[in-house]
């Protein structure tokens, strides 16, 4: 085949292959095959030595012309193919930002935490400090300083987890009263939220671990009316303006006099319903004037100072507020329950 024929043949083949290329890789192969160091056109140039000297310039020029033509065609093809590939990639990688996706599961605060935070907000707003203390407590603070000496019959009311003779899991948050009075000087105004423990059987209304919030105020001239006023504000803040308090005489060794405090049932507004067992009232806390004996044991001069204290059970408030009928649900950590509360 003459050089001219071979050149025409190459042009035709490249022309038709360029039309059927399926990507930049096959274009690159074609380029190497034709224009590369060992390519067909290079072979032609190398073969020029065999031509008669007078033919060489003409043939050389023809080969170069074809080389330029091929290079231009391949560059064109490359631009076209790359544009198409970019287009395809853009289509493939498009994200539909409007496509609905499953909602993420978001956790929520535990009902006890919700109630606790609400109470903290209420009492800090009234000028109370928040104090926290040990759950593993000395018998001395948990009982003795609360005027419950060893063998006092009232100790029986609090079925206790004893670690040894002197160490207990605190049965109430009241030992924090002693810790506050022994480390602070009046005026004292503190609340102490936290976990407490009693050796109770688990059922719908009992758990060996539950939560209380203790409150203590010690100052000059603190009276029962201050206690009433404070708890009245607390009740209204927590449940609304139409809620009121009812004080019933009671007994606690660390307060004198003592009272159990009920709030109007928020479910029936005092008419009587299943939740308040027809009474119209819900019992939420114990309270009283700090027993002067307790003040003295904790280094406070009871002739100068007086105080009031209260202990709020958080479980009952949380259950009532969120309509949880079985206390055990509070401790099982079922996300379906807690996810609903916000
Ligand atoms: N500590 C008591 C209990 O767990 C509750 C209580 C009653 C706390 C009267 C007080 C109080 O501060 O004054 O049953």
py3Dmol code that shows the C-alpha trace and the ligand (Angstrom):
import py3Dmol

protein = """\
ATOM      1  CA  UNK A   1       0.000   0.000   0.000  1.00  0.00           C
ATOM      2  CA  UNK A   2       1.349   3.424  -0.843  1.00  0.00           C
ATOM      3  CA  UNK A   3       1.844   5.971   1.922  1.00  0.00           C
ATOM      4  CA  UNK A   4      -1.015   8.013   0.522  1.00  0.00           C
ATOM      5  CA  UNK A   5      -3.339   4.991   0.685  1.00  0.00           C
ATOM      6  CA  UNK A   6      -2.234   4.137   4.198  1.00  0.00           C
ATOM      7  CA  UNK A   7      -2.854   7.730   5.265  1.00  0.00           C
ATOM      8  CA  UNK A   8      -6.334   7.704   3.761  1.00  0.00           C
ATOM      9  CA  UNK A   9      -7.011   4.368   5.391  1.00  0.00           C
ATOM     10  CA  UNK A  10      -5.922   5.734   8.800  1.00  0.00           C
ATOM     11  CA  UNK A  11      -8.050   8.859   8.375  1.00  0.00           C
ATOM     12  CA  UNK A  12     -11.126   6.852   7.495  1.00  0.00           C
ATOM     13  CA  UNK A  13     -10.688   4.418  10.370  1.00  0.00           C
ATOM     14  CA  UNK A  14     -10.096   7.168  12.900  1.00  0.00           C
ATOM     15  CA  UNK A  15     -13.063   9.085  11.523  1.00  0.00           C
ATOM     16  CA  UNK A  16     -15.415   6.161  12.006  1.00  0.00           C
ATOM     17  CA  UNK A  17     -13.970   5.102  15.387  1.00  0.00           C
ATOM     18  CA  UNK A  18     -14.342   8.637  16.716  1.00  0.00           C
ATOM     19  CA  UNK A  19     -18.052   8.390  16.068  1.00  0.00           C
ATOM     20  CA  UNK A  20     -18.495   5.228  18.075  1.00  0.00           C
ATOM     21  CA  UNK A  21     -16.214   5.968  21.068  1.00  0.00           C
ATOM     22  CA  UNK A  22     -17.764   5.164  24.439  1.00  0.00           C
ATOM     23  CA  UNK A  23     -15.561   7.252  26.747  1.00  0.00           C
ATOM     24  CA  UNK A  24     -12.313   9.087  27.325  1.00  0.00           C
ATOM     25  CA  UNK A  25     -10.411   5.849  27.994  1.00  0.00           C
ATOM     26  CA  UNK A  26     -11.076   4.434  24.523  1.00  0.00           C
ATOM     27  CA  UNK A  27     -10.220   7.807  22.967  1.00  0.00           C
ATOM     28  CA  UNK A  28      -6.896   7.684  24.756  1.00  0.00           C
ATOM     29  CA  UNK A  29      -6.269   4.155  23.395  1.00  0.00           C
ATOM     30  CA  UNK A  30      -7.006   5.353  19.900  1.00  0.00           C
ATOM     31  CA  UNK A  31      -4.682   8.305  20.288  1.00  0.00           C
ATOM     32  CA  UNK A  32      -1.832   6.039  21.430  1.00  0.00           C
ATOM     33  CA  UNK A  33      -2.509   3.533  18.675  1.00  0.00           C
ATOM     34  CA  UNK A  34      -2.329   6.194  15.941  1.00  0.00           C
ATOM     35  CA  UNK A  35      -0.219   9.084  17.212  1.00  0.00           C
ATOM     36  CA  UNK A  36       1.799   7.419  20.002  1.00  0.00           C
ATOM     37  CA  UNK A  37       5.547   6.608  19.904  1.00  0.00           C
ATOM     38  CA  UNK A  38       4.808   3.189  18.536  1.00  0.00           C
ATOM     39  CA  UNK A  39       1.729   4.345  16.667  1.00  0.00           C
ATOM     40  CA  UNK A  40       0.844   3.914  13.014  1.00  0.00           C
ATOM     41  CA  UNK A  41       1.702   7.459  11.969  1.00  0.00           C
ATOM     42  CA  UNK A  42       5.055   7.341  13.733  1.00  0.00           C
ATOM     43  CA  UNK A  43       5.780   4.058  11.910  1.00  0.00           C
ATOM     44  CA  UNK A  44       5.089   5.797   8.619  1.00  0.00           C
ATOM     45  CA  UNK A  45       7.524   8.601   9.488  1.00  0.00           C
ATOM     46  CA  UNK A  46      10.162   6.056  10.451  1.00  0.00           C
ATOM     47  CA  UNK A  47       9.648   4.240   7.146  1.00  0.00           C
ATOM     48  CA  UNK A  48      10.493   7.348   5.145  1.00  0.00           C
ATOM     49  CA  UNK A  49      14.100   6.282   4.979  1.00  0.00           C
ATOM     50  CA  UNK A  50      13.154   3.733   2.377  1.00  0.00           C
ATOM     51  CA  UNK A  51      11.707   6.329   0.069  1.00  0.00           C
ATOM     52  CA  UNK A  52      13.586   7.990  -2.738  1.00  0.00           C
ATOM     53  CA  UNK A  53      15.163  11.198  -1.408  1.00  0.00           C
ATOM     54  CA  UNK A  54      13.191  13.469  -3.758  1.00  0.00           C
ATOM     55  CA  UNK A  55       9.885  11.993  -2.536  1.00  0.00           C
ATOM     56  CA  UNK A  56      10.630  12.520   1.143  1.00  0.00           C
ATOM     57  CA  UNK A  57       9.665  16.211   1.549  1.00  0.00           C
ATOM     58  CA  UNK A  58       6.316  15.705  -0.154  1.00  0.00           C
ATOM     59  CA  UNK A  59       5.433  12.565   1.795  1.00  0.00           C
ATOM     60  CA  UNK A  60       6.707  14.130   5.027  1.00  0.00           C
ATOM     61  CA  UNK A  61       4.414  17.083   4.471  1.00  0.00           C
ATOM     62  CA  UNK A  62       1.445  14.773   3.787  1.00  0.00           C
ATOM     63  CA  UNK A  63       2.067  12.804   6.937  1.00  0.00           C
ATOM     64  CA  UNK A  64       2.328  15.993   8.999  1.00  0.00           C
ATOM     65  CA  UNK A  65      -0.852  17.335   7.526  1.00  0.00           C
ATOM     66  CA  UNK A  66      -2.693  14.164   8.463  1.00  0.00           C
ATOM     67  CA  UNK A  67      -1.138  14.268  11.933  1.00  0.00           C
ATOM     68  CA  UNK A  68      -2.464  17.807  12.456  1.00  0.00           C
ATOM     69  CA  UNK A  69      -5.848  16.832  11.146  1.00  0.00           C
ATOM     70  CA  UNK A  70      -6.006  13.764  13.416  1.00  0.00           C
ATOM     71  CA  UNK A  71      -4.829  15.734  16.443  1.00  0.00           C
ATOM     72  CA  UNK A  72      -7.501  18.368  15.865  1.00  0.00           C
ATOM     73  CA  UNK A  73     -10.228  15.718  15.439  1.00  0.00           C
ATOM     74  CA  UNK A  74      -9.168  13.905  18.567  1.00  0.00           C
ATOM     75  CA  UNK A  75      -9.050  17.119  20.611  1.00  0.00           C
ATOM     76  CA  UNK A  76     -12.536  17.909  19.429  1.00  0.00           C
ATOM     77  CA  UNK A  77     -13.721  14.439  20.334  1.00  0.00           C
ATOM     78  CA  UNK A  78     -12.064  14.720  23.725  1.00  0.00           C
ATOM     79  CA  UNK A  79     -13.853  17.995  24.499  1.00  0.00           C
ATOM     80  CA  UNK A  80     -17.164  16.455  23.461  1.00  0.00           C
ATOM     81  CA  UNK A  81     -16.689  13.276  25.456  1.00  0.00           C
ATOM     82  CA  UNK A  82     -15.547  15.103  28.578  1.00  0.00           C
ATOM     83  CA  UNK A  83     -18.541  17.427  28.443  1.00  0.00           C
ATOM     84  CA  UNK A  84     -20.880  14.440  28.115  1.00  0.00           C
ATOM     85  CA  UNK A  85     -19.158  12.643  30.980  1.00  0.00           C
ATOM     86  CA  UNK A  86     -19.395  15.693  33.229  1.00  0.00           C
ATOM     87  CA  UNK A  87     -23.058  16.054  32.390  1.00  0.00           C
ATOM     88  CA  UNK A  88     -23.705  12.400  33.209  1.00  0.00           C
ATOM     89  CA  UNK A  89     -21.811  12.664  36.504  1.00  0.00           C
ATOM     90  CA  UNK A  90     -23.836  15.727  37.493  1.00  0.00           C
ATOM     91  CA  UNK A  91     -27.053  13.867  36.768  1.00  0.00           C
ATOM     92  CA  UNK A  92     -25.907  10.783  38.651  1.00  0.00           C
ATOM     93  CA  UNK A  93     -24.754  12.712  41.701  1.00  0.00           C
ATOM     94  CA  UNK A  94     -27.740  14.982  42.010  1.00  0.00           C
ATOM     95  CA  UNK A  95     -29.302  14.969  45.498  1.00  0.00           C
ATOM     96  CA  UNK A  96     -32.997  15.589  45.716  1.00  0.00           C
ATOM     97  CA  UNK A  97     -33.124  17.883  48.700  1.00  0.00           C
ATOM     98  CA  UNK A  98     -36.899  17.837  48.695  1.00  0.00           C
ATOM     99  CA  UNK A  99     -37.163  14.090  49.158  1.00  0.00           C
ATOM    100  CA  UNK A 100     -38.821  13.334  52.518  1.00  0.00           C
ATOM    101  CA  UNK A 101     -36.651  11.289  54.847  1.00  0.00           C
ATOM    102  CA  UNK A 102     -37.497   9.391  58.014  1.00  0.00           C
ATOM    103  CA  UNK A 103     -37.510  11.714  61.025  1.00  0.00           C
ATOM    104  CA  UNK A 104     -34.551  11.164  63.337  1.00  0.00           C
ATOM    105  CA  UNK A 105     -35.359   9.691  66.736  1.00  0.00           C
ATOM    106  CA  UNK A 106     -34.604  12.421  69.236  1.00  0.00           C
ATOM    107  CA  UNK A 107     -34.305  11.632  72.917  1.00  0.00           C
ATOM    108  CA  UNK A 108     -35.963  13.691  75.611  1.00  0.00           C
ATOM    109  CA  UNK A 109     -35.461  14.438  79.250  1.00  0.00           C
ATOM    110  CA  UNK A 110     -36.741  11.953  81.792  1.00  0.00           C
ATOM    111  CA  UNK A 111     -40.052  12.934  83.421  1.00  0.00           C
ATOM    112  CA  UNK A 112     -38.335  13.082  86.815  1.00  0.00           C
ATOM    113  CA  UNK A 113     -35.695  15.416  85.385  1.00  0.00           C
ATOM    114  CA  UNK A 114     -38.393  17.586  83.827  1.00  0.00           C
ATOM    115  CA  UNK A 115     -40.219  17.913  87.142  1.00  0.00           C
ATOM    116  CA  UNK A 116     -36.982  18.392  89.077  1.00  0.00           C
ATOM    117  CA  UNK A 117     -35.839  21.200  86.787  1.00  0.00           C
ATOM    118  CA  UNK A 118     -39.209  22.861  87.023  1.00  0.00           C
ATOM    119  CA  UNK A 119     -39.082  22.795  90.823  1.00  0.00           C
ATOM    120  CA  UNK A 120     -35.488  24.053  90.831  1.00  0.00           C
ATOM    121  CA  UNK A 121     -36.533  26.947  88.631  1.00  0.00           C
ATOM    122  CA  UNK A 122     -39.456  27.736  90.898  1.00  0.00           C
ATOM    123  CA  UNK A 123     -37.427  27.716  94.132  1.00  0.00           C
ATOM    124  CA  UNK A 124     -34.307  29.412  92.796  1.00  0.00           C
ATOM    125  CA  UNK A 125     -36.718  32.124  91.651  1.00  0.00           C
ATOM    126  CA  UNK A 126     -37.728  32.477  95.318  1.00  0.00           C
ATOM    127  CA  UNK A 127     -34.082  32.885  96.339  1.00  0.00           C
ATOM    128  CA  UNK A 128     -33.205  29.287  97.257  1.00  0.00           C
ATOM    129  CA  UNK A 129     -29.749  27.802  96.561  1.00  0.00           C
ATOM    130  CA  UNK A 130     -29.421  24.279  95.146  1.00  0.00           C
ATOM    131  CA  UNK A 131     -27.292  21.900  97.238  1.00  0.00           C
ATOM    132  CA  UNK A 132     -26.442  18.305  96.502  1.00  0.00           C
ATOM    133  CA  UNK A 133     -25.164  15.661  98.867  1.00  0.00           C
ATOM    134  CA  UNK A 134     -24.168  12.024  99.215  1.00  0.00           C
ATOM    135  CA  UNK A 135     -26.548   9.175  98.517  1.00  0.00           C
ATOM    136  CA  UNK A 136     -24.378   6.917 100.666  1.00  0.00           C
ATOM    137  CA  UNK A 137     -24.881   8.701 103.956  1.00  0.00           C
ATOM    138  CA  UNK A 138     -23.838   8.405 107.561  1.00  0.00           C
ATOM    139  CA  UNK A 139     -26.521   7.137 109.929  1.00  0.00           C
ATOM    140  CA  UNK A 140     -25.566  10.191 111.977  1.00  0.00           C
ATOM    141  CA  UNK A 141     -26.909  12.625 109.361  1.00  0.00           C
ATOM    142  CA  UNK A 142     -29.714  10.469 107.973  1.00  0.00           C
ATOM    143  CA  UNK A 143     -31.211   9.708 111.394  1.00  0.00           C
ATOM    144  CA  UNK A 144     -29.469  11.014 114.509  1.00  0.00           C
ATOM    145  CA  UNK A 145     -29.250  14.693 113.526  1.00  0.00           C
ATOM    146  CA  UNK A 146     -32.825  14.440 112.242  1.00  0.00           C
ATOM    147  CA  UNK A 147     -33.857  13.600 115.796  1.00  0.00           C
ATOM    148  CA  UNK A 148     -34.232   9.903 115.090  1.00  0.00           C
ATOM    149  CA  UNK A 149     -31.838   8.356 117.619  1.00  0.00           C
ATOM    150  CA  UNK A 150     -30.984   4.673 117.445  1.00  0.00           C
ATOM    151  CA  UNK A 151     -33.981   2.564 118.483  1.00  0.00           C
ATOM    152  CA  UNK A 152     -36.403   5.437 117.847  1.00  0.00           C
ATOM    153  CA  UNK A 153     -39.646   3.781 116.678  1.00  0.00           C
ATOM    154  CA  UNK A 154     -40.061   6.296 113.806  1.00  0.00           C
ATOM    155  CA  UNK A 155     -37.013   4.717 112.143  1.00  0.00           C
ATOM    156  CA  UNK A 156     -39.263   1.770 111.302  1.00  0.00           C
ATOM    157  CA  UNK A 157     -41.192   3.938 108.869  1.00  0.00           C
ATOM    158  CA  UNK A 158     -38.137   4.054 106.613  1.00  0.00           C
ATOM    159  CA  UNK A 159     -37.060   0.537 105.639  1.00  0.00           C
ATOM    160  CA  UNK A 160     -33.372   1.148 105.320  1.00  0.00           C
ATOM    161  CA  UNK A 161     -30.513  -0.313 103.302  1.00  0.00           C
ATOM    162  CA  UNK A 162     -27.764  -0.492 105.901  1.00  0.00           C
ATOM    163  CA  UNK A 163     -24.197  -0.755 104.601  1.00  0.00           C
ATOM    164  CA  UNK A 164     -22.968  -1.269 108.152  1.00  0.00           C
ATOM    165  CA  UNK A 165     -24.018   0.104 111.558  1.00  0.00           C
ATOM    166  CA  UNK A 166     -22.984   3.631 110.628  1.00  0.00           C
ATOM    167  CA  UNK A 167     -23.516   3.885 106.878  1.00  0.00           C
ATOM    168  CA  UNK A 168     -26.861   3.807 105.063  1.00  0.00           C
ATOM    169  CA  UNK A 169     -28.247   4.617 101.638  1.00  0.00           C
ATOM    170  CA  UNK A 170     -30.057   7.836 102.543  1.00  0.00           C
ATOM    171  CA  UNK A 171     -33.744   7.160 103.136  1.00  0.00           C
ATOM    172  CA  UNK A 172     -34.701  10.784 102.484  1.00  0.00           C
ATOM    173  CA  UNK A 173     -33.079  14.061 101.462  1.00  0.00           C
ATOM    174  CA  UNK A 174     -33.563  15.435 104.999  1.00  0.00           C
ATOM    175  CA  UNK A 175     -29.930  14.745 106.079  1.00  0.00           C
ATOM    176  CA  UNK A 176     -29.082  17.634 103.748  1.00  0.00           C
ATOM    177  CA  UNK A 177     -30.772  19.905 106.293  1.00  0.00           C
ATOM    178  CA  UNK A 178     -28.040  18.968 108.768  1.00  0.00           C
ATOM    179  CA  UNK A 179     -25.287  19.277 106.161  1.00  0.00           C
ATOM    180  CA  UNK A 180     -26.561  22.739 105.225  1.00  0.00           C
ATOM    181  CA  UNK A 181     -26.838  23.987 108.802  1.00  0.00           C
ATOM    182  CA  UNK A 182     -23.398  22.632 109.719  1.00  0.00           C
ATOM    183  CA  UNK A 183     -21.683  24.325 106.768  1.00  0.00           C
ATOM    184  CA  UNK A 184     -23.650  27.568 106.366  1.00  0.00           C
ATOM    185  CA  UNK A 185     -24.715  30.414 108.589  1.00  0.00           C
ATOM    186  CA  UNK A 186     -28.268  31.803 108.645  1.00  0.00           C
ATOM    187  CA  UNK A 187     -29.982  33.068 106.640  1.00  0.00           C
ATOM    188  CA  UNK A 188     -30.095  29.638 104.987  1.00  0.00           C
ATOM    189  CA  UNK A 189     -32.392  29.036 102.036  1.00  0.00           C
ATOM    190  CA  UNK A 190     -31.648  25.814 100.173  1.00  0.00           C
ATOM    191  CA  UNK A 191     -33.243  23.025  98.189  1.00  0.00           C
ATOM    192  CA  UNK A 192     -31.651  19.585  97.715  1.00  0.00           C
ATOM    193  CA  UNK A 193     -32.978  17.393  94.938  1.00  0.00           C
ATOM    194  CA  UNK A 194     -31.813  13.821  94.672  1.00  0.00           C
ATOM    195  CA  UNK A 195     -32.190  10.084  94.824  1.00  0.00           C
ATOM    196  CA  UNK A 196     -33.243   8.291  97.993  1.00  0.00           C
ATOM    197  CA  UNK A 197     -33.460   4.605  98.874  1.00  0.00           C
ATOM    198  CA  UNK A 198     -35.768   2.377 100.860  1.00  0.00           C
ATOM    199  CA  UNK A 199     -35.971  -1.400 101.114  1.00  0.00           C
ATOM    200  CA  UNK A 200     -39.420  -1.472  99.506  1.00  0.00           C
ATOM    201  CA  UNK A 201     -40.897  -4.165  97.300  1.00  0.00           C
ATOM    202  CA  UNK A 202     -41.364  -2.975  93.721  1.00  0.00           C
ATOM    203  CA  UNK A 203     -44.983  -2.406  92.678  1.00  0.00           C
ATOM    204  CA  UNK A 204     -47.017   0.197  90.785  1.00  0.00           C
ATOM    205  CA  UNK A 205     -46.541   2.814  93.530  1.00  0.00           C
ATOM    206  CA  UNK A 206     -43.306   1.717  95.227  1.00  0.00           C
ATOM    207  CA  UNK A 207     -39.682   1.558  94.178  1.00  0.00           C
ATOM    208  CA  UNK A 208     -36.539   1.008  96.266  1.00  0.00           C
ATOM    209  CA  UNK A 209     -35.050   4.046  94.533  1.00  0.00           C
ATOM    210  CA  UNK A 210     -36.998   7.244  94.170  1.00  0.00           C
ATOM    211  CA  UNK A 211     -36.550  11.013  94.246  1.00  0.00           C
ATOM    212  CA  UNK A 212     -37.194  13.810  96.673  1.00  0.00           C
ATOM    213  CA  UNK A 213     -36.471  17.469  96.941  1.00  0.00           C
ATOM    214  CA  UNK A 214     -35.723  18.840 100.366  1.00  0.00           C
ATOM    215  CA  UNK A 215     -36.238  22.472 101.221  1.00  0.00           C
ATOM    216  CA  UNK A 216     -34.881  24.331 104.255  1.00  0.00           C
ATOM    217  CA  UNK A 217     -35.122  27.922 105.424  1.00  0.00           C
ATOM    218  CA  UNK A 218     -33.431  29.099 108.629  1.00  0.00           C
ATOM    219  CA  UNK A 219     -33.435  32.732 109.667  1.00  0.00           C
ATOM    220  CA  UNK A 220     -34.652  35.042 112.393  1.00  0.00           C
ATOM    221  CA  UNK A 221     -38.422  35.240 112.804  1.00  0.00           C
ATOM    222  CA  UNK A 222     -39.283  32.420 110.356  1.00  0.00           C
ATOM    223  CA  UNK A 223     -42.895  31.439 110.991  1.00  0.00           C
ATOM    224  CA  UNK A 224     -45.400  28.829 109.910  1.00  0.00           C
ATOM    225  CA  UNK A 225     -47.031  31.472 107.699  1.00  0.00           C
ATOM    226  CA  UNK A 226     -43.754  31.744 105.744  1.00  0.00           C
ATOM    227  CA  UNK A 227     -43.916  28.005 105.099  1.00  0.00           C
ATOM    228  CA  UNK A 228     -47.511  28.272 103.969  1.00  0.00           C
ATOM    229  CA  UNK A 229     -46.831  31.236 101.736  1.00  0.00           C
ATOM    230  CA  UNK A 230     -43.811  29.574 100.129  1.00  0.00           C
ATOM    231  CA  UNK A 231     -45.672  26.347  99.401  1.00  0.00           C
ATOM    232  CA  UNK A 232     -48.671  28.267  98.109  1.00  0.00           C
ATOM    233  CA  UNK A 233     -46.410  30.028  95.556  1.00  0.00           C
ATOM    234  CA  UNK A 234     -44.864  26.679  94.653  1.00  0.00           C
ATOM    235  CA  UNK A 235     -48.294  25.068  94.118  1.00  0.00           C
ATOM    236  CA  UNK A 236     -49.515  27.871  91.871  1.00  0.00           C
ATOM    237  CA  UNK A 237     -46.296  28.006  89.886  1.00  0.00           C
ATOM    238  CA  UNK A 238     -46.391  24.269  89.334  1.00  0.00           C
ATOM    239  CA  UNK A 239     -50.062  23.781  88.562  1.00  0.00           C
ATOM    240  CA  UNK A 240     -51.678  27.166  87.961  1.00  0.00           C
ATOM    241  CA  UNK A 241     -53.463  29.927  89.806  1.00  0.00           C
ATOM    242  CA  UNK A 242     -56.574  27.944  90.719  1.00  0.00           C
ATOM    243  CA  UNK A 243     -54.568  25.411  92.715  1.00  0.00           C
ATOM    244  CA  UNK A 244     -54.328  25.778  96.460  1.00  0.00           C
ATOM    245  CA  UNK A 245     -52.778  23.947  99.411  1.00  0.00           C
ATOM    246  CA  UNK A 246     -54.221  22.103 102.367  1.00  0.00           C
ATOM    247  CA  UNK A 247     -52.176  21.445 105.513  1.00  0.00           C
ATOM    248  CA  UNK A 248     -52.976  18.363 107.600  1.00  0.00           C
ATOM    249  CA  UNK A 249     -51.378  17.835 111.036  1.00  0.00           C
ATOM    250  CA  UNK A 250     -48.765  15.103 110.950  1.00  0.00           C
ATOM    251  CA  UNK A 251     -45.681  13.882 112.729  1.00  0.00           C
ATOM    252  CA  UNK A 252     -42.022  13.975 111.779  1.00  0.00           C
ATOM    253  CA  UNK A 253     -39.324  13.867 114.462  1.00  0.00           C
ATOM    254  CA  UNK A 254     -37.343  16.659 112.782  1.00  0.00           C
ATOM    255  CA  UNK A 255     -40.205  19.184 112.611  1.00  0.00           C
ATOM    256  CA  UNK A 256     -42.543  20.550 115.263  1.00  0.00           C
ATOM    257  CA  UNK A 257     -45.314  21.156 114.389  1.00  0.00           C
ATOM    258  CA  UNK A 258     -45.437  18.986 111.257  1.00  0.00           C
ATOM    259  CA  UNK A 259     -47.874  18.928 108.387  1.00  0.00           C
ATOM    260  CA  UNK A 260     -48.594  16.917 105.306  1.00  0.00           C
ATOM    261  CA  UNK A 261     -49.464  19.162 102.418  1.00  0.00           C
ATOM    262  CA  UNK A 262     -52.018  18.377  99.731  1.00  0.00           C
ATOM    263  CA  UNK A 263     -52.602  20.281  96.507  1.00  0.00           C
ATOM    264  CA  UNK A 264     -55.943  20.639  94.753  1.00  0.00           C
ATOM    265  CA  UNK A 265     -56.237  17.757  92.301  1.00  0.00           C
ATOM    266  CA  UNK A 266     -55.388  19.293  88.925  1.00  0.00           C
ATOM    267  CA  UNK A 267     -57.297  16.572  87.154  1.00  0.00           C
ATOM    268  CA  UNK A 268     -60.721  17.369  88.656  1.00  0.00           C
ATOM    269  CA  UNK A 269     -59.975  20.775  90.252  1.00  0.00           C
ATOM    270  CA  UNK A 270     -61.110  19.509  93.621  1.00  0.00           C
ATOM    271  CA  UNK A 271     -64.367  17.831  92.615  1.00  0.00           C
ATOM    272  CA  UNK A 272     -63.068  14.322  93.224  1.00  0.00           C
ATOM    273  CA  UNK A 273     -61.928  11.805  90.608  1.00  0.00           C
ATOM    274  CA  UNK A 274     -60.119   8.524  90.146  1.00  0.00           C
ATOM    275  CA  UNK A 275     -56.669  10.127  90.407  1.00  0.00           C
ATOM    276  CA  UNK A 276     -57.341  11.786  93.765  1.00  0.00           C
ATOM    277  CA  UNK A 277     -59.460   8.811  94.875  1.00  0.00           C
ATOM    278  CA  UNK A 278     -62.508  11.052  95.165  1.00  0.00           C
ATOM    279  CA  UNK A 279     -60.962  13.411  97.743  1.00  0.00           C
ATOM    280  CA  UNK A 280     -60.200  16.370  95.458  1.00  0.00           C
ATOM    281  CA  UNK A 281     -56.684  16.543  96.953  1.00  0.00           C
ATOM    282  CA  UNK A 282     -53.282  15.080  96.060  1.00  0.00           C
ATOM    283  CA  UNK A 283     -50.679  14.597  98.777  1.00  0.00           C
ATOM    284  CA  UNK A 284     -47.294  15.805  97.590  1.00  0.00           C
ATOM    285  CA  UNK A 285     -45.092  16.647 100.531  1.00  0.00           C
ATOM    286  CA  UNK A 286     -44.244  16.604 104.211  1.00  0.00           C
ATOM    287  CA  UNK A 287     -43.273  19.785 106.006  1.00  0.00           C
ATOM    288  CA  UNK A 288     -43.051  21.613 109.292  1.00  0.00           C
ATOM    289  CA  UNK A 289     -41.162  24.031 111.504  1.00  0.00           C
ATOM    290  CA  UNK A 290     -37.644  22.748 112.108  1.00  0.00           C
ATOM    291  CA  UNK A 291     -37.549  21.116 115.528  1.00  0.00           C
ATOM    292  CA  UNK A 292     -35.443  23.365 117.852  1.00  0.00           C
ATOM    293  CA  UNK A 293     -33.656  20.205 118.968  1.00  0.00           C
ATOM    294  CA  UNK A 294     -32.477  19.698 115.369  1.00  0.00           C
ATOM    295  CA  UNK A 295     -31.350  23.338 115.162  1.00  0.00           C
ATOM    296  CA  UNK A 296     -29.315  22.929 118.348  1.00  0.00           C
ATOM    297  CA  UNK A 297     -27.767  19.608 117.258  1.00  0.00           C
ATOM    298  CA  UNK A 298     -26.689  21.349 114.039  1.00  0.00           C
ATOM    299  CA  UNK A 299     -25.088  24.261 115.885  1.00  0.00           C
ATOM    300  CA  UNK A 300     -27.827  26.856 115.401  1.00  0.00           C
ATOM    301  CA  UNK A 301     -29.019  28.962 118.318  1.00  0.00           C
ATOM    302  CA  UNK A 302     -32.694  28.106 118.567  1.00  0.00           C
ATOM    303  CA  UNK A 303     -33.431  31.094 120.798  1.00  0.00           C
ATOM    304  CA  UNK A 304     -32.410  33.391 117.953  1.00  0.00           C
ATOM    305  CA  UNK A 305     -33.282  31.398 114.839  1.00  0.00           C
ATOM    306  CA  UNK A 306     -36.191  29.354 113.619  1.00  0.00           C
ATOM    307  CA  UNK A 307     -36.825  27.565 110.361  1.00  0.00           C
ATOM    308  CA  UNK A 308     -39.136  25.558 108.185  1.00  0.00           C
ATOM    309  CA  UNK A 309     -38.478  22.502 106.054  1.00  0.00           C
ATOM    310  CA  UNK A 310     -40.283  20.426 103.483  1.00  0.00           C
ATOM    311  CA  UNK A 311     -39.687  17.247 101.509  1.00  0.00           C
ATOM    312  CA  UNK A 312     -41.366  16.835  98.119  1.00  0.00           C
ATOM    313  CA  UNK A 313     -41.789  13.447  96.430  1.00  0.00           C
ATOM    314  CA  UNK A 314     -40.990  13.874  92.736  1.00  0.00           C
ATOM    315  CA  UNK A 315     -42.378  10.585  91.405  1.00  0.00           C
ATOM    316  CA  UNK A 316     -45.938  11.324  92.362  1.00  0.00           C
ATOM    317  CA  UNK A 317     -45.838  14.735  90.694  1.00  0.00           C
ATOM    318  CA  UNK A 318     -44.272  13.312  87.513  1.00  0.00           C
ATOM    319  CA  UNK A 319     -46.790  10.450  87.333  1.00  0.00           C
ATOM    320  CA  UNK A 320     -49.717  12.723  87.862  1.00  0.00           C
ATOM    321  CA  UNK A 321     -48.469  15.342  85.451  1.00  0.00           C
ATOM    322  CA  UNK A 322     -47.771  12.918  82.617  1.00  0.00           C
ATOM    323  CA  UNK A 323     -50.558  10.457  83.333  1.00  0.00           C
ATOM    324  CA  UNK A 324     -48.177   7.595  84.143  1.00  0.00           C
ATOM    325  CA  UNK A 325     -50.098   5.020  86.129  1.00  0.00           C
ATOM    326  CA  UNK A 326     -47.339   2.565  86.981  1.00  0.00           C
ATOM    327  CA  UNK A 327     -44.196   3.822  88.704  1.00  0.00           C
ATOM    328  CA  UNK A 328     -42.137   1.014  87.170  1.00  0.00           C
ATOM    329  CA  UNK A 329     -42.467   2.697  83.764  1.00  0.00           C
ATOM    330  CA  UNK A 330     -40.339   5.540  85.088  1.00  0.00           C
ATOM    331  CA  UNK A 331     -37.346   3.258  85.505  1.00  0.00           C
ATOM    332  CA  UNK A 332     -37.621   1.010  82.475  1.00  0.00           C
ATOM    333  CA  UNK A 333     -36.267   3.614  80.048  1.00  0.00           C
ATOM    334  CA  UNK A 334     -38.757   2.824  77.276  1.00  0.00           C
ATOM    335  CA  UNK A 335     -38.051   5.475  74.606  1.00  0.00           C
ATOM    336  CA  UNK A 336     -41.627   5.218  73.317  1.00  0.00           C
ATOM    337  CA  UNK A 337     -42.874   6.622  76.621  1.00  0.00           C
ATOM    338  CA  UNK A 338     -40.275   9.333  77.138  1.00  0.00           C
ATOM    339  CA  UNK A 339     -40.246  10.390  73.491  1.00  0.00           C
ATOM    340  CA  UNK A 340     -43.771  11.729  73.982  1.00  0.00           C
ATOM    341  CA  UNK A 341     -42.834  14.101  76.785  1.00  0.00           C
ATOM    342  CA  UNK A 342     -41.492  17.491  75.974  1.00  0.00           C
TER     343      UNK A 342
END
"""
ligand_1 = """\
14
LIG
N -38.133 13.292 105.065
C -39.557 13.027 105.032
C -39.818 11.709 104.318
O -39.030 11.265 103.577
C -40.271 14.117 104.299
C -40.246 15.401 105.064
C -41.239 15.687 105.980
C -39.224 16.312 104.878
C -41.236 16.854 106.687
C -39.216 17.498 105.592
C -40.225 17.759 106.487
O -38.270 18.416 105.441
O -40.236 18.929 107.177
O -40.877 11.155 104.521
"""
view = py3Dmol.view(width=600, height=400)
view.addModel(protein, "pdb")
view.setStyle({"model": 0}, {"cartoon": {"style": "trace"}})
view.addModel(ligand_1, "xyz")
view.setStyle({"model": 1}, {"stick": {}})
view.zoomTo()
view.show()
